[in-house]
Amino acid sequence: MTITASLVLFAVFWFLILFVVLPLNIKTQGEEGKNSYGTPSSAPVNANIKKKMILVTLFTTVAWLISMLVIYLIFLS
């Protein structure tokens, strides 16, 4: 597997895991009763983006390392 292919695999895993993690633990403005002017009630109060990006990167690294190990053991042995 080339370096480019392994980086693309990492990016695919990263975005896949990102879209799974983003909607977790979201409190909306409607649930909190704190609607800001000009925003829908479904807008999040605090999305914790920094925490989620770190979590996504850690999960992605683990999934990517496992997949790279499997690829090298199966296809390059």
Buried (B, 14 or more C-beta within 10 A) or exposed (E): EEEEEBEEBBEEBBEBBBEEBBEEEBEBBEEEEEEEEEEEEEBBBEBBEEEBBEBBBEBBEEBBEEBBEEBEEEEEE
